[in-house]
Amino acid sequence: MSNQVIEASEKMQKEIIQHYQKYQIERKAPGVIFAAKLSDVTITAYRSGKILFQGAGADREAQLWNTNTSASNKPMNSLPPHLSELSVVGSDETGTGDFFGPVTVAACYIQKDQIQLIKQLGVKDSKLLTDHHMLKIAPHLKELVPHKILTLRNEKYNEIQGRGWSQGKIKAYLHNQAIKLVLEQLSDDKPDYILIDQFAEPKVYYRHLQEVEHVIKEHVIFATKAEQIHVSVAAASILARVAFLDEMERLSTIVGEKLPKGAGSKVDEVAAKLLLRKGEQFLQSVTKKHFANTGKAKSLAQKRNL
Ligand code: MG
């Protein structure tokens, strides 16, 4: 059981109350203006501006609002000792910087007894592996470890992006969902930690998920370059990458030519050709249309059409 107290400004107090609104509970005690209960932490806000977090999740929730908590608290960025040797669910995404093709997120669970075996398969940071190598490893990984891969295709991506969702929010939803679906596959076996390859500050991540019914928070930690910290994230990065390659393959078949990755000038060239050949709506159906490449492709196409 742990306790954390933070001093919140009036503005932060309002934000905190709004954040935990749907977990509100009745608490009639002197000075208390709001109370809420999550599965592993109770939050009490006092008129004085003090916010009290009580329970196993107290550190985690308090850190969302303030790193300046009591001295006994571990610093925000410190990772648990021996993390690389523990049983961990890792998650990672890919495709967010590619004009053509989907955003994919994968999560997978690697138990401590499996770590050596998975490393022997050649699993490491996907940035250090060739696509060819990853395509070879992925089927073995899929057989060996509980995992979930989510592919957000262009049409759906464009629809929610058009509704105002940032890439951060899109990623947060996909990570949370993939992790949740992996946890559901584990019956009694509980991971020591859930490690997310960090793309946003934890408090931003959780704010993206404010309207989500089931937000995975317990034992969740964030770290940048997490593929190098635990093999589960490296494995997740490979699965996400292979899912991205699979979808690119599918789209290339539809288009009738190999679609380039990234968002560079080669991409603009291919996009301009496609625009002339098949029209704007078709181009949108295989791209992230809000990227600047759309405009560049249009001006290239216009020049060619003169
Ligand atoms: Mg990543």
Residues whose N, C-alpha, C, O or C-beta is under 5 A from the ligand:
A	BS01	MG	D92 E93 D197
